[in-house]
Amino acid sequence: MSTAVTIAAFPVAALVLWALLRSRAGERLVAQPSGERWHERATPSFGGIGIFLGLLAGLGAAVAAGAVDGGPELLGVAGGCTILFLAGLADDVFDLTPIAKLAAQCAAAGLVLASGLTVEIVDSEVLATAIGIVWLVGITNAFNLLDNMDGLAATLAVVACATFAVDAAAKEPESLATVLALSLGLACAAFLPFNLRPKRGAAIFMGDSGSQVIGFGLAALALASSWTAAGATLATVLLPLLVLAIPILDTALVTVRRALERRPIAQGGKDHSSHRLVYYGLTEQQAVAALALL
């Protein structure tokens, strides 16, 4: 099975993260504790570099092995992820404005849709484009907001990628959806040992450069695997909504709550579902596990 070469994503991501931690290259990328953040000590936030390079390694290995061709759809997804990686990295260093971040997200979404990867389950091209942009931008931001506790975003991403991979492989083992799910899932899995460390605390955060790439990649998976005209059923249409229900619902609840309180929606806070589970008595690891199992 040539898609097995996507395993390259794991060692590449792990080695990049290990090397960055050993070097002084990421000294400017440090998340400082504040009243709006959950963590209590300064932590490097360049984990997105490892996740992004791991993802590219998995996709590149799949193309080299002939598991998938390097056609416009794959290039569109890789290009969109690159845009958001660079925008996220800039945000981690310089704090981009919400408008600048949204512009980058729309550009990435437009690139994917222009590549031919779109919402094929509706007949109207205009409606398909609108749904595609809202979906890609929405899930990207949902994972950006979900990255609020050690291990949470990466764990949910691994679970989601595993689900998408099984679904895609059952329909077409050697497909863009299969290799994208495997590559992204393995890159996130390599990040977890550096981020989810009970009692010791995270050695590294993924930063916006990681959370945006993960969210965008998962959103693209829905277009590549589930929302295609061929073989579309109610189950395949609903699958992405069910798989990504936690980030969608958490984002919706936080957005409504902050809007009612007249607080900036994009501002950090300790009002997410994960935080509430800890307030109810769970440990951070138990809260992450509970949300991953839902």
QUITA-V758463 format. One record per residue. RES is the residue in one small letter. NEAR is the number of other C-alpha atoms within 8 Angstrom. D_FIRST is the distance of its C-alpha to the first C-alpha in Angstrom with 2 decimals. Layout:
{{RES;NEAR;D_FIRST} {RES;NEAR;D_FIRST}}
This chain:
{{m;3;0.00} {s;9;3.81} {t;12;5.53} {a;6;5.92} {v;10;8.47} {t;14;10.61} {i;11;11.89} {a;12;14.28} {a;17;16.26} {f;13;17.59} {p;10;19.23} {v;12;20.48} {a;17;22.13} {a;12;23.52} {l;9;24.93} {v;11;26.51} {l;12;28.15} {w;8;29.36} {a;8;30.79} {l;10;32.53} {l;8;34.09} {r;6;35.33} {s;7;36.83} {r;7;39.51} {a;5;37.53} {g;11;37.35} {e;7;40.96} {r;5;41.76} {l;10;38.89} {v;11;40.46} {a;9;40.91} {q;7;44.45} {p;10;45.52} {s;7;47.75} {g;6;49.19} {e;8;46.43} {r;11;43.55} {w;11;42.37} {h;6;41.87} {e;7;44.93} {r;6;44.25} {a;8;43.18} {t;11;39.42} {p;13;37.30} {s;13;35.37} {f;16;32.94} {g;15;29.78} {g;16;28.59} {i;13;28.24} {g;16;25.53} {i;16;23.73} {f;15;23.95} {l;12;22.88} {g;18;19.92} {l;15;18.87} {l;11;19.37} {a;13;17.44} {g;18;14.29} {l;12;14.84} {g;8;15.81} {a;11;12.83} {a;15;10.59} {v;11;13.23} {a;7;13.48} {a;10;9.89} {g;8;10.43} {a;12;8.24} {v;11;11.79} {d;7;15.17} {g;8;17.90} {g;6;20.20} {p;8;23.20} {e;11;21.62} {l;10;19.36} {l;10;22.41} {g;13;24.59} {v;12;22.75} {a;9;22.56} {g;11;26.19} {g;14;27.32} {c;13;25.87} {t;10;27.60} {i;12;30.87} {l;14;30.81} {f;16;29.84} {l;9;32.82} {a;11;35.09} {g;14;34.18} {l;12;34.85} {a;10;38.16} {d;12;39.00} {d;12;38.34} {v;8;40.76} {f;6;43.31} {d;7;43.11} {l;8;42.52} {t;6;44.52} {p;7;42.90} {i;6;43.55} {a;8;41.73} {k;12;38.68} {l;9;38.76} {a;8;39.09} {a;11;35.96} {q;13;34.04} {c;10;35.37} {a;10;34.49} {a;13;30.86} {a;13;30.77} {g;9;32.46} {l;12;29.95} {v;16;27.01} {l;12;29.04} {a;8;30.17} {s;10;26.63} {g;8;26.26} {l;10;24.52} {t;13;27.27} {v;12;28.49} {e;10;28.13} {i;8;29.57} {v;8;33.11} {d;7;34.99} {s;6;37.11} {e;7;35.68} {v;6;38.16} {l;9;37.26} {a;13;33.51} {t;11;34.18} {a;8;36.46} {i;9;34.08} {g;12;31.24} {i;11;33.46} {v;8;34.87} {w;9;31.49} {l;13;29.90} {v;13;33.10} {g;8;33.81} {i;14;30.56} {t;16;30.71} {n;10;34.20} {a;13;33.40} {f;14;30.99} {n;11;33.55} {l;10;36.13} {l;13;33.86} {d;10;33.51} {n;11;36.73} {m;11;35.96} {d;11;33.96} {g;10;30.34} {l;11;30.85} {a;12;29.05} {a;11;26.04} {t;13;25.76} {l;10;26.03} {a;12;23.48} {v;13;20.89} {v;10;21.74} {a;11;21.64} {c;13;18.29} {a;11;16.79} {t;9;18.52} {f;13;17.47} {a;13;13.76} {v;9;14.05} {d;9;16.16} {a;13;14.11} {a;11;10.79} {a;7;13.15} {k;6;14.51} {e;8;11.84} {p;9;8.27} {e;11;8.31} {s;11;11.85} {l;9;14.34} {a;12;15.05} {t;16;11.65} {v;17;11.41} {l;13;15.17} {a;14;15.27} {l;14;12.87} {s;19;14.67} {l;17;18.05} {g;13;17.66} {l;14;16.66} {a;17;19.51} {c;13;21.88} {a;12;20.95} {a;13;21.84} {f;15;25.11} {l;11;26.21} {p;8;27.49} {f;10;29.75} {n;13;31.02} {l;10;31.22} {r;10;33.52} {p;6;35.99} {k;4;39.53} {r;5;38.79} {g;9;37.88} {a;11;35.28} {a;9;35.03} {i;11;33.66} {f;14;33.39} {m;13;30.83} {g;13;33.70} {d;13;33.72} {s;19;31.28} {g;16;28.65} {s;15;29.71} {q;15;29.94} {v;15;26.51} {i;12;25.02} {g;14;27.15} {f;14;26.49} {g;12;22.70} {l;13;22.87} {a;12;25.34} {a;11;23.18} {l;13;20.35} {a;10;22.87} {l;13;23.48} {a;12;19.90} {s;11;18.80} {s;12;21.96} {w;14;24.87} {t;13;23.78} {a;7;26.02} {a;4;23.44} {g;5;23.38} {a;11;25.43} {t;6;27.13} {l;6;29.39} {a;6;26.70} {t;10;24.26} {v;11;27.29} {l;8;28.41} {l;9;25.09} {p;10;25.39} {l;8;29.05} {l;7;28.41} {v;9;25.59} {l;9;27.81} {a;8;31.07} {i;9;32.16} {p;11;32.20} {i;10;33.69} {l;8;36.41} {d;12;37.19} {t;11;37.66} {a;8;39.81} {l;8;42.00} {v;11;42.48} {t;9;43.27} {v;8;45.87} {r;8;47.39} {r;11;47.78} {a;10;49.13} {l;7;51.73} {e;6;52.66} {r;6;52.82} {r;8;50.43} {p;7;47.94} {i;8;44.63} {a;6;42.60} {q;7;44.64} {g;7;43.19} {g;9;44.51} {k;8;44.29} {d;7;44.25} {h;11;40.58} {s;7;39.31} {s;12;37.97} {h;9;41.44} {r;9;43.17} {l;10;41.18} {v;11;42.39} {y;7;45.91} {y;6;45.68} {g;6;45.14} {l;10;41.42} {t;7;40.16} {e;10;37.85} {q;8;34.87} {q;8;35.87} {a;12;36.20} {v;12;32.69} {a;8;31.30} {a;8;33.43} {l;10;32.26} {a;9;28.57} {l;5;29.10} {l;5;30.95}}
